[in-house]
């Protein structure tokens, strides 16, 4: 039995098949995107730092951006047997942790909007989300069954 745990760092993504857990911590304004194909039992997790690669000159790490990381994560999942038409998404994060952020549209709100837009363009439905607010989050994805757990300071852990 493979019970590996893979920690997905900021501006990174990973995929896993059948057993084990993907985990990302420190979701503030970043957005965690959990993807799952229940037929193939393939899980994916991305820790999106910024909304859109076209807004930045340095695009050397495609894992940073929603528009580049999510298509690459789908490709990695396909290598494990996942099919795009069976994949569902759950998202968490996009907080506004600092009160001095721009009141019109915070980094977190931009990240949430971008993730939603990219997933819609990829035809991946979002089935559940825990976004916004002013709390940091940790996100765990179980490859065996697609369970997604989100924990926040003060609120403990809950299934998404």
C-alpha positions, -999 to +999 in steps of 0.1 A: +000+000+000+014+034-010+006+060+016+028+087+004+022+123+013+032+150-012+035+186+000+026+210-028+046+242-023+036+277-032+035+281-070+036+244-076+013+215-085+013+177-082-007+147-092-011+113-074-030+080-082-050+058-060-032+061-026-017+089-006-024+125+001-016+159-015-013+188+010-006+225+007-003+250+035-002+287+037-032+295+015-037+332+021-044+352-010-032+321-030-059+296-042-056+259-038-072+239-066-080+203-059-089+182-090-102+146-090-112+120-115-132+094-095-131+067-122-093+067-125-088+077-088-063+104-098-060+135-077-042+168-084-035+199-064-022+233-074-011+262-052-019+292-073+001+323-064-010+348-091-039+351-114-026+357-149+009+351-164+004+377-191+006+404-165+042+395-156+075+396-175+090+367-155+070+337-164+098+311-157+076+292-132+043+282-148+032+268-115+027+303-102-002+313-124-038+299-128-037+302-166-005+281-169-005+258-139-040+243-143-036+231-179-002+215-169-018+198-139-045+183-162-017+170-184+001+154-154-032+138-143-038+124-178-005+106-175-020+087-146-052+079-166-074+108-158-097+122-184-106+159-185-144+152-190-145+133-156-125+158-135-142+179-109-127+208-089-128+221-053-111+254-045-100+271-013-082+303-004-082+337-019-083+355+014-076+391+021-052+389+050-042+425+053-067+454+057-045+478+037-050+458+005-068+477-024-105+477-016-116+475-052-103+440-059-077+422-037-051+398-049-072+370-034-103+381-053-083+383-085-069+348-079-104+334-072-118+350-104-090+338-125-092+302-112-129+301-119-124+315-154-096+291-163-115+260-149-146+271-169-125+274-200-111+239-194-147+227-188-139+215-153-168+222-129-162+235-094-183+214-070-174+230-037-154+260-025-142+277+007-129+311-006-124+347+005-126+360+040-095+369+061-081+335+072-053+313+060-060+278+050-045+243+046-059+220+020-055+182+018-066+159-010-070+121-006-062+102-038-082+071-028-115+088-028-111+125-037-119+137-002-108+173+003-102+187+038-097+224+045-084+236+079-083+271+092-070+285+125-098+287+150-123+266+129-104+233+127-107+209+098-138+203+076-146+184+044-151+206+014 
